[in-house]
Amino acid sequence: MDHLPSLDAHAHFDPHRTPDELRDAGAVLAMTLSLDEAAGRARGERAPLIAWGVGCHPRKVEAQVKFDPNRFGALAERLPIIGEVGLDTRWSRVPLDVQLRTFRTALQVAAKLSRPVSIHSYSATRLVLDELRRTPVPVTILHWWTGNATETREAVALGCYFSVHSAVARRSIFRTAVPPERILVESDHGWADPPAAIPCRVEWVEHLLSVQLGRPHREVRELVWRNLGALVRETGIAPLLPPRLAESAITPPAIPPDAPSLF
Ligand SMILES: [Zn+2]
């Protein structure tokens, strides 16, 4: 798969990684957990295939308590993506009303600026869908989605994309309820993990999806790039992306049928 790099729609990086280390990560939509982290990214140098998000994670107590809507809006003007934001009713110690305040602000800013939003919904799939009805945004990406079939169909009707993690890739809803043109792939790679491990993790999810969808592996990679292109066009964020990433998203090169693959 030399001609089209792996595309990870949701991962995290330790802010101290060097640009060289990030260069080995393939193409990544990189999420941040707090406004402080996002502010560092908004100032930092641009890796050619990495797009940064401004986020406030629903499990991060300090980030949620310190959340400043004006600062968030200013960062969202400079960054192409909003994420990671969302709701979590199982593992978060942040009171739900505080989570809701932050999430609603994030959706309002996404609607105003036309930014895609990468959304955490652990144990809160119903709540997240209710909020998306309340505040429609141009493009939402449901990250590590665990909703049931009914909720999934509802999310599809709302226009959501799904960034599929290996832990959920075998769920049949991604074959029976989600159209292929809404599928993306993610690693949710952690801060401490080496960025060079991402392409392999993405290939593993692509493989699981290729089995589910009954398509060759390379078609899954082409599909997720086309889907990124569609959401870039829908939101008009291309000018905010690194040029190489924008170009690959808008006109992804085809992968030769005989390209080698790990799986
Ligand atoms: Zn994440």
Boltz pocket constraint, residues with backbone or C-beta under 6 A from the ligand:
constraints:
  - pocket:
      binder: B
      contacts: [[A, 10], [A, 11], [A, 12], [A, 31], [A, 84], [A, 188]]
      max_distance: 6.0
